[in-house]
């Protein structure tokens, strides 16, 4: 099954590792380090239009990728995939 995370982007549900609420993690050292590393490696996509609410992590072809969405993690989590 597939999951719509906003801005017309649909991800394969089988690839998703986690759907996290950015509000809870954005000020942690771990998030900042992880975010910076993904940015440097071009594995982070921000589709939030300046209103980040969730971080979606997925593993595809043995590589971790991330998306930042403006849709709340609870809403994404309730969608069937």
N, CA, C and O atoms as a DFTB+ gen file, in Angstrom:
324 C
 N C O
     1  1       0.835      -1.178       0.000
     2  2       0.000       0.000       0.000
     3  2       0.891       1.256       0.000
     4  3       2.092       1.198       0.262
     5  1       0.260       2.366      -0.299
     6  2       0.984       3.625      -0.432
     7  2       0.418       4.667       0.524
     8  3      -0.730       4.578       0.959
     9  1       1.241       5.647       0.838
    10  2       0.869       6.671       1.804
    11  2       1.132       8.053       1.227
    12  3       2.247       8.350       0.800
    13  1       0.108       8.896       1.214
    14  2       0.235      10.281       0.749
    15  2       0.714      11.130       1.921
    16  3       0.089      11.144       2.981
    17  1       1.849      11.852       1.722
    18  2       2.402      12.663       2.817
    19  2       2.318      14.164       2.539
    20  3       2.874      14.969       3.286
    21  1       1.628      14.535       1.472
    22  2       1.459      15.945       1.146
    23  2       2.122      16.321      -0.162
    24  3       3.003      15.616      -0.653
    25  1       1.686      17.447      -0.723
    26  2       2.247      17.989      -1.968
    27  2       2.274      16.960      -3.104
    28  3       3.170      16.983      -3.947
    29  1       1.298      16.068      -3.118
    30  2       1.200      15.072      -4.175
    31  2       2.225      13.956      -4.084
    32  3       2.354      13.162      -5.015
    33  1       2.958      13.881      -2.977
    34  2       3.995      12.866      -2.820
    35  2       3.407      11.631      -2.142
    36  3       2.786      11.716      -1.083
    37  1       3.620      10.493      -2.777
    38  2       3.125       9.221      -2.275
    39  2       4.317       8.295      -2.065
    40  3       5.154       8.141      -2.954
    41  1       4.391       7.679      -0.886
    42  2       5.484       6.777      -0.550
    43  2       4.963       5.354      -0.408
    44  3       3.804       5.140      -0.054
    45  1       5.821       4.395      -0.686
    46  2       5.482       2.997      -0.474
    47  2       5.480       2.749       1.033
    48  3       6.486       2.974       1.704
    49  1       4.364       2.292       1.554
    50  2       4.233       2.050       2.989
    51  2       5.218       1.033       3.525
    52  3       5.589       1.090       4.698
    53  1       5.647       0.105       2.687
    54  2       6.605      -0.920       3.121
    55  2       7.992      -0.347       3.374
    56  3       8.786      -0.959       4.088
    57  1       8.298       0.807       2.810
    58  2       9.610       1.432       2.981
    59  2       9.701       2.302       4.229
    60  3      10.801       2.661       4.648
    61  1       8.566       2.647       4.828
    62  2       8.542       3.590       5.950
    63  2       9.042       2.938       7.229
    64  3       8.587       1.864       7.620
    65  1       9.994       3.616       7.873
    66  2      10.556       3.161       9.138
    67  2       9.853       3.851      10.300
    68  3       9.515       3.208      11.294
    69  1       9.630       5.162      10.179
    70  2       9.044       5.930      11.275
    71  2       8.357       7.183      10.762
    72  3       8.733       7.750       9.736
    73  1       7.341       7.596      11.503
    74  2       6.664       8.872      11.273
    75  2       6.722       9.600      12.609
    76  3       6.067       9.201      13.573
    77  1       7.518      10.678      12.659
    78  2       7.806      11.358      13.925
    79  2       7.239      12.771      13.955
    80  3       7.179      13.453      12.932
    81  1       6.829      13.193      15.130
    82  2       6.343      14.548      15.354
    83  2       7.557      15.456      15.551
    84  3       8.286      15.309      16.531
    85  1       7.773      16.378      14.641
    86  2       8.937      17.261      14.719
    87  2       8.883      18.147      15.964
    88  3       9.927      18.500      16.512
    89  1       7.710      18.501      16.405
    90  2       7.584      19.338      17.591
    91  2       8.246      18.737      18.823
    92  3       8.741      19.468      19.681
    93  1       8.259      17.412      18.916
    94  2       8.862      16.734      20.063
    95  2      10.369      16.568      19.938
    96  3      11.062      16.476      20.952
    97  1      10.889      16.530      18.717
    98  2      12.301      16.177      18.538
    99  2      13.183      17.299      17.999
   100  3      14.408      17.179      18.030
   101  1      12.595      18.379      17.510
   102  2      13.374      19.384      16.777
   103  2      14.479      20.057      17.575
   104  3      15.441      20.546      16.982
   105  1      14.379      20.098      18.871
   106  2      15.393      20.766      19.681
   107  2      16.427      19.815      20.276
   108  3      17.267      20.233      21.072
   109  1      16.372      18.552      19.898
   110  2      17.343      17.597      20.430
   111  2      18.623      17.606      19.607
   112  3      18.610      17.876      18.406
   113  1      19.706      17.312      20.269
   114  2      21.005      17.249      19.602
   115  2      21.007      16.139      18.544
   116  3      21.574      16.305      17.464
   117  1      20.376      15.022      18.860
   118  2      20.340      13.895      17.934
   119  2      19.626      14.260      16.629
   120  3      20.100      13.931      15.542
   121  1      18.486      14.941      16.749
   122  2      17.744      15.347      15.555
   123  2      18.575      16.313      14.715
   124  3      18.660      16.167      13.496
   125  1      19.180      17.287      15.361
   126  2      19.966      18.279      14.629
   127  2      21.127      17.631      13.888
   128  3      21.405      17.986      12.743
   129  1      21.812      16.678      14.532
   130  2      22.914      15.969      13.881
   131  2      22.417      15.108      12.717
   132  3      23.007      15.110      11.637
   133  1      21.334      14.380      12.948
   134  2      20.753      13.512      11.926
   135  2      20.276      14.336      10.733
   136  3      20.522      13.983       9.579
   137  1      19.593      15.434      11.029
   138  2      19.084      16.332       9.991
   139  2      20.231      16.874       9.136
   140  3      20.158      16.864       7.907
   141  1      21.285      17.345       9.796
   142  2      22.429      17.913       9.078
   143  2      23.104      16.863       8.188
   144  3      23.474      17.149       7.049
   145  1      23.258      15.661       8.714
   146  2      23.891      14.591       7.935
   147  2      23.060      14.253       6.695
   148  3      23.611      14.099       5.605
   149  1      21.753      14.139       6.855
   150  2      20.892      13.835       5.708
   151  2      20.918      14.957       4.678
   152  3      20.906      14.692       3.476
   153  1      20.953      16.205       5.133
   154  2      21.039      17.340       4.209
   155  2      22.334      17.294       3.404
   156  3      22.319      17.468       2.185
   157  1      23.444      17.062       4.081
   158  2      24.741      17.018       3.414
   159  2      24.809      15.904       2.368
   160  3      25.489      16.041       1.351
   161  1      24.102      14.805       2.624
   162  2      24.121      13.666       1.719
   163  2      22.961      13.691       0.720
   164  3      22.732      12.711       0.011
   165  1      22.232      14.805       0.664
   166  2      21.084      14.969      -0.242
   167  2      20.052      13.857      -0.095
   168  3      19.521      13.349      -1.083
   169  1      19.777      13.487       1.152
   170  2      18.783      12.457       1.421
   171  2      17.606      13.010       2.224
   172  3      16.819      12.243       2.780
   173  1      17.483      14.335       2.287
   174  2      16.407      14.995       3.016
   175  2      15.606      15.848       2.038
   176  3      16.174      16.624       1.270
   177  1      14.286      15.699       2.072
   178  2      13.409      16.533       1.248
   179  2      12.403      17.220       2.160
   180  3      11.707      16.566       2.937
   181  1      12.333      18.531       2.060
   182  2      11.401      19.309       2.868
   183  2      10.255      19.762       1.978
   184  3      10.427      20.618       1.110
   185  1       9.075      19.173       2.206
   186  2       7.885      19.541       1.429
   187  2       6.879      20.271       2.324
   188  3       5.686      20.320       2.023
   189  1       7.380      20.838       3.429
   190  2       6.494      21.427       4.437
   191  2       6.099      22.872       4.165
   192  3       5.238      23.406       4.864
   193  1       6.701      23.521       3.172
   194  2       6.421      24.930       2.871
   195  2       6.603      25.818       4.106
   196  3       5.812      26.732       4.342
   197  1       7.646      25.544       4.888
   198  2       7.948      26.369       6.047
   199  2       7.123      26.081       7.282
   200  3       7.213      26.816       8.265
   201  1       6.313      25.020       7.257
   202  2       5.473      24.659       8.398
   203  2       5.686      23.180       8.746
   204  3       4.768      22.375       8.590
   205  1       6.888      22.815       9.216
   206  2       7.187      21.404       9.459
   207  2       6.417      20.831      10.643
   208  3       6.397      21.408      11.730
   209  1       5.790      19.691      10.411
   210  2       5.039      19.028      11.478
   211  2       5.468      17.581      11.675
   212  3       5.358      17.051      12.780
   213  1       5.953      16.936      10.622
   214  2       6.342      15.541      10.776
   215  2       7.595      15.225       9.972
   216  3       7.893      15.859       8.960
   217  1       8.314      14.225      10.459
   218  2       9.492      13.705       9.795
   219  2       9.193      12.257       9.462
   220  3       8.917      11.454      10.354
   221  1       9.245      11.923       8.185
   222  2       8.982      10.565       7.735
   223  2      10.307       9.960       7.293
   224  3      10.963      10.474       6.387
   225  1      10.693       8.872       7.937
   226  2      11.926       8.175       7.597
   227  2      11.586       6.915       6.821
   228  3      10.651       6.190       7.159
   229  1      12.360       6.670       5.779
   230  2      12.158       5.447       5.032
   231  2      13.491       4.873       4.601
   232  3      14.495       5.575       4.477
   233  1      13.462       3.588       4.380
   234  2      14.655       2.894       3.897
   235  2      14.323       2.306       2.543
   236  3      13.395       1.512       2.391
   237  1      15.110       2.721       1.563
   238  2      14.897       2.269       0.195
   239  2      16.259       1.917      -0.378
   240  3      17.182       2.730      -0.344
   241  1      16.385       0.713      -0.900
   242  2      17.655       0.236      -1.452
   243  2      18.790       0.363      -0.437
   244  3      19.888       0.808      -0.771
   245  1      18.514      -0.033       0.806
   246  2      19.499       0.011       1.903
   247  2      20.029       1.409       2.176
   248  3      21.161       1.558       2.636
   249  1      19.241       2.424       1.904
   250  2      19.623       3.807       2.165
   251  2      18.485       4.501       2.906
   252  3      17.321       4.376       2.525
   253  1      18.827       5.232       3.965
   254  2      17.836       5.988       4.732
   255  2      17.580       7.312       4.026
   256  3      18.513       8.025       3.658
   257  1      16.307       7.629       3.844
   258  2      15.891       8.917       3.289
   259  2      14.859       9.512       4.234
   260  3      14.247       8.795       5.026
   261  1      14.667      10.821       4.149
   262  2      13.718      11.484       5.039
   263  2      12.940      12.555       4.293
   264  3      13.433      13.171       3.348
   265  1      11.715      12.758       4.744
   266  2      10.851      13.811       4.226
   267  2      10.290      14.581       5.411
   268  3       9.907      13.994       6.423
   269  1      10.246      15.891       5.274
   270  2       9.598      16.743       6.265
   271  2       8.299      17.228       5.629
   272  3       8.295      17.809       4.544
   273  1       7.202      16.974       6.331
   274  2       5.877      17.290       5.800
   275  2       5.157      18.294       6.699
   276  3       5.452      18.409       7.889
   277  1       4.215      19.011       6.109
   278  2       3.390      19.937       6.885
   279  2       2.120      19.261       7.401
   280  3       1.257      19.916       7.985
   281  1       2.011      17.963       7.186
   282  2       0.883      17.198       7.714
   283  2       1.324      16.571       9.033
   284  3       2.402      15.984       9.118
   285  1       0.492      16.697      10.053
   286  2       0.838      16.209      11.387
   287  2       1.057      14.698      11.374
   288  3       0.395      13.972      10.632
   289  1       1.976      14.240      12.187
   290  2       2.317      12.816      12.242
   291  2       1.108      11.946      12.610
   292  3       0.979      10.831      12.103
   293  1       0.222      12.439      13.484
   294  2      -0.972      11.677      13.829
   295  2      -1.872      11.478      12.615
   296  3      -2.419      10.393      12.416
   297  1      -2.025      12.498      11.821
   298  2      -2.862      12.410      10.627
   299  2      -2.275      11.419       9.622
   300  3      -2.993      10.587       9.067
   301  1      -0.980      11.516       9.398
   302  2      -0.328      10.585       8.474
   303  2      -0.440       9.165       9.006
   304  3      -0.709       8.235       8.246
   305  1      -0.235       8.991      10.312
   306  2      -0.300       7.673      10.917
   307  2      -1.670       7.028      10.832
   308  3      -1.776       5.802      10.815
   309  1      -2.727       7.839      10.777
   310  2      -4.083       7.306      10.682
   311  2      -4.457       6.868       9.275
   312  3      -5.423       6.128       9.086
   313  1      -3.704       7.316       8.303
   314  2      -3.991       6.944       6.915
   315  2      -3.602       5.491       6.708
   316  3      -2.580       5.033       7.219
   317  1      -4.402       4.788       5.974
   318  2      -4.106       3.370       5.730
   319  2      -3.014       3.233       4.701
   320  3      -3.027       3.886       3.658
   321  1      -2.069       2.374       5.014
   322  2      -1.028       2.043       4.045
   323  2      -0.605       0.626       4.251
   324  3       0.268       0.133       3.538
